[in-house]
Amino acid sequence: MAPETSSASSTQQTFNQSSLGLRVPPPTISNIKGFVPIGLTYVNYLTWKKCDTIALSWINATLSTAVLDTLLNYSCDTSKEAWDTLASLYLDQVSSSSIHLKSKFQNFKKGSLSMEDYLQQLHSIACSLRAIGKPLTDDDLVIQALQGLPLSYRTFVSGLNSTGSLPTFIALRPLLLTEEAHISTISSEESNPNSALLVTTHGQTNSAASSPHG
């Protein structure tokens, strides 16, 4: 029986030292049971610990120096602890950003922006919301794009609403650019009535000059 005891002792000694130079905890391993879905042994604990150490290094590698310094103050031993700590630290910031971006999106107006800039900035806000896990639908984009237009576009918006279906945001862009050019032309003519009168008078003069005398 002595050799068997010696063999068991030798096996335990082997597993008590991992390839990473980390000591294996007591046989019960009660300190990490809640982190894995299977029972841990000396063998699979070493595998898990190696993988978890790699995962933790990946998390740390993606952090800025300031955030990493903050995380190190919490002395996280596992990747889960690190992840949960980061979530608790920045969850409130994400929530605050979400409220701010949603408010900005819902109140965004074209104002003096060109149509190209207006649509680009509106889409940029939608992308920011998607990045923090608050995506908008394409209909949300289209509806807000129309609601943020000035009164000079009311005829265009009414005509679009009367069709019973909205275009996609991509399809809306060329329609709005065309309407912008149309409104710009009308505005230019209204602000320079003498130019329009001059064209009309000039046309009538040429017509009279070319008529045969009776």
C-alpha positions as CSV (number, residue, x, y, z in Angstrom):
1,M,0.0,0.0,0.0
2,A,2.9,2.3,0.6
3,P,3.7,2.7,-3.1
4,E,0.2,3.7,-3.9
5,T,0.3,6.4,-1.2
6,S,3.5,7.6,-2.6
7,S,2.1,7.7,-6.1
8,A,-1.0,9.7,-5.0
9,S,1.2,12.1,-3.1
10,S,3.4,12.5,-6.2
11,T,0.3,13.2,-8.4
12,Q,-1.0,15.8,-6.1
13,Q,2.3,17.5,-5.9
14,T,2.4,17.6,-9.7
15,F,-1.0,19.3,-9.9
16,N,-0.3,21.6,-7.1
17,Q,2.0,23.7,-9.4
18,S,0.6,25.0,-12.7
19,S,2.4,25.8,-15.9
20,L,1.9,29.5,-15.0
21,G,3.6,29.1,-11.6
22,L,0.3,29.5,-9.8
23,R,-0.5,27.5,-6.7
24,V,-3.6,25.4,-6.8
25,P,-6.1,26.2,-4.0
26,P,-7.2,23.5,-1.5
27,P,-9.0,20.4,-2.9
28,T,-12.5,21.8,-2.2
29,I,-11.8,24.7,-4.5
30,S,-14.9,26.4,-3.0
31,N,-13.6,29.8,-3.8
32,I,-14.4,29.6,-7.6
33,K,-17.2,27.0,-7.8
34,G,-19.7,29.7,-8.7
35,F,-17.8,30.8,-11.7
36,V,-17.9,27.6,-13.8
37,P,-20.8,25.3,-14.8
38,I,-18.8,22.1,-14.1
39,G,-17.1,20.6,-11.0
40,L,-13.5,21.5,-10.9
41,T,-10.6,19.1,-10.2
42,Y,-6.9,19.7,-10.0
43,V,-6.7,18.9,-13.7
44,N,-9.4,21.1,-15.2
45,Y,-8.8,23.9,-12.7
46,L,-5.3,24.5,-14.2
47,T,-6.8,24.6,-17.7
48,W,-9.5,27.0,-16.6
49,K,-7.0,29.2,-14.8
50,K,-4.8,29.4,-17.8
51,C,-7.7,30.4,-20.1
52,D,-9.0,32.9,-17.5
53,T,-5.6,34.5,-17.2
54,I,-5.5,35.0,-21.0
55,A,-9.0,36.5,-21.0
56,L,-8.1,38.9,-18.2
57,S,-5.0,40.0,-20.2
58,W,-7.2,40.6,-23.2
59,I,-9.5,42.8,-21.2
60,N,-6.6,44.8,-19.8
61,A,-5.1,45.3,-23.2
62,T,-8.2,47.0,-24.5
63,L,-8.3,49.6,-21.7
64,S,-6.8,53.0,-21.6
65,T,-4.1,53.7,-19.1
66,A,-6.4,55.7,-16.8
67,V,-9.1,53.0,-16.8
68,L,-6.6,50.2,-16.3
69,D,-5.1,52.0,-13.3
70,T,-8.7,52.3,-11.9
71,L,-9.3,48.6,-12.4
72,L,-6.0,47.6,-10.8
73,N,-7.2,49.3,-7.6
74,Y,-9.9,46.7,-7.3
75,S,-7.4,43.8,-7.4
76,C,-9.5,41.6,-9.7
77,D,-8.3,37.9,-9.7
78,T,-10.5,36.7,-12.6
79,S,-11.7,38.0,-15.9
80,K,-15.3,37.9,-14.6
81,E,-14.4,40.0,-11.6
82,A,-12.7,42.5,-14.0
83,W,-15.7,42.5,-16.3
84,D,-18.2,43.0,-13.5
85,T,-16.2,45.8,-12.0
86,L,-16.0,47.6,-15.3
87,A,-19.7,47.2,-15.8
88,S,-20.5,48.6,-12.4
89,L,-18.1,51.5,-12.9
90,Y,-19.4,52.6,-16.3
91,L,-23.0,51.4,-16.4
92,D,-24.3,54.8,-15.0
93,Q,-22.2,56.7,-17.6
94,V,-23.8,54.6,-20.4
95,S,-27.2,55.3,-19.0
96,S,-26.5,59.0,-18.8
97,S,-25.1,59.0,-22.4
98,S,-28.2,57.2,-23.6
99,I,-30.6,59.8,-22.1
100,H,-28.5,62.7,-23.5
101,L,-28.3,61.2,-27.0
102,K,-32.0,60.3,-27.2
103,S,-32.9,63.8,-26.2
104,K,-30.5,65.2,-28.7
105,F,-31.9,63.0,-31.5
106,Q,-35.6,63.8,-30.7
107,N,-34.9,67.6,-30.6
108,F,-32.5,67.8,-33.5
109,K,-33.5,70.4,-36.2
110,K,-32.2,71.2,-39.6
111,G,-32.0,74.9,-38.8
112,S,-29.4,76.6,-41.0
113,L,-27.6,73.3,-41.8
114,S,-27.4,72.1,-45.4
115,M,-29.5,69.1,-46.0
116,E,-26.4,67.0,-46.5
117,D,-25.0,68.0,-43.1
118,Y,-28.4,67.7,-41.4
119,L,-28.9,64.1,-42.5
120,Q,-25.3,63.2,-41.7
121,Q,-25.4,64.6,-38.2
122,L,-28.8,62.9,-37.5
123,H,-27.4,59.6,-38.7
124,S,-24.3,60.1,-36.6
125,I,-26.4,60.4,-33.4
126,A,-28.2,57.2,-34.3
127,C,-24.9,55.4,-34.7
128,S,-23.8,56.6,-31.3
129,L,-27.0,55.2,-29.8
130,R,-26.4,51.9,-31.5
131,A,-22.9,51.8,-30.1
132,I,-24.2,51.9,-26.5
133,G,-26.8,49.3,-27.1
134,K,-29.8,51.6,-27.9
135,P,-30.3,51.1,-31.6
136,L,-33.0,53.0,-33.5
137,T,-35.2,51.6,-36.3
138,D,-35.0,53.0,-39.8
139,D,-38.5,54.4,-39.4
140,D,-37.3,56.3,-36.3
141,L,-34.6,58.0,-38.5
142,V,-37.0,58.8,-41.3
143,I,-39.7,60.2,-38.9
144,Q,-37.2,62.4,-37.0
145,A,-35.6,63.6,-40.3
146,L,-39.0,64.8,-41.4
147,Q,-40.0,66.3,-38.1
148,G,-36.8,68.3,-37.9
149,L,-37.4,70.1,-41.2
150,P,-38.4,73.8,-41.3
151,L,-41.9,75.0,-42.4
152,S,-40.7,75.5,-45.9
153,Y,-40.7,71.7,-46.3
154,R,-44.3,71.3,-45.1
155,T,-45.8,70.7,-48.6
156,F,-43.1,68.0,-49.2
157,V,-43.7,66.3,-45.9
158,S,-47.5,66.4,-46.4
159,G,-47.2,64.8,-49.8
160,L,-44.9,62.1,-48.5
161,N,-47.3,61.3,-45.6
162,S,-50.2,61.1,-48.0
163,T,-48.6,58.1,-49.8
164,G,-49.3,56.0,-46.7
165,S,-45.8,54.6,-46.5
166,L,-42.5,56.1,-45.6
167,P,-39.3,55.6,-47.7
168,T,-36.2,54.2,-46.2
169,F,-33.6,56.6,-44.8
170,I,-31.3,56.0,-47.7
171,A,-34.2,56.6,-50.2
172,L,-35.2,59.7,-48.4
173,R,-31.9,61.4,-48.8
174,P,-32.0,62.1,-52.6
175,L,-35.7,63.2,-52.2
176,L,-34.7,65.8,-49.6
177,L,-31.7,67.0,-51.6
178,T,-34.0,67.6,-54.6
179,E,-36.5,69.4,-52.5
180,E,-33.8,71.6,-51.0
181,A,-32.7,72.6,-54.4
182,H,-36.3,73.4,-55.4
183,I,-36.9,75.5,-52.3
184,S,-33.6,77.3,-52.8
185,T,-34.7,78.2,-56.4
186,I,-38.1,79.5,-55.3
187,S,-36.5,81.5,-52.5
188,S,-34.0,83.0,-54.8
189,E,-36.7,84.1,-57.3
190,E,-38.9,85.6,-54.5
191,S,-36.0,87.6,-53.1
192,N,-35.2,89.0,-56.5
193,P,-38.6,89.8,-58.1
194,N,-37.0,92.4,-60.5
195,S,-34.9,89.7,-62.1
196,A,-38.0,87.7,-62.9
197,L,-39.7,90.8,-64.2
198,L,-36.7,91.7,-66.3
199,V,-36.7,88.3,-67.9
200,T,-40.5,88.5,-68.7
201,T,-40.1,92.1,-70.1
202,H,-37.1,91.1,-72.2
203,G,-39.1,88.2,-73.6
204,Q,-42.0,90.4,-74.5
205,T,-39.8,93.0,-76.2
206,N,-38.1,90.4,-78.3
207,S,-41.5,89.0,-79.3
208,A,-42.8,92.4,-80.3
209,A,-39.7,93.1,-82.3
210,S,-39.9,90.0,-84.3
211,S,-43.6,90.5,-85.2
212,P,-44.3,91.7,-88.8
213,H,-45.8,95.1,-89.2
214,G,-49.2,95.3,-90.7
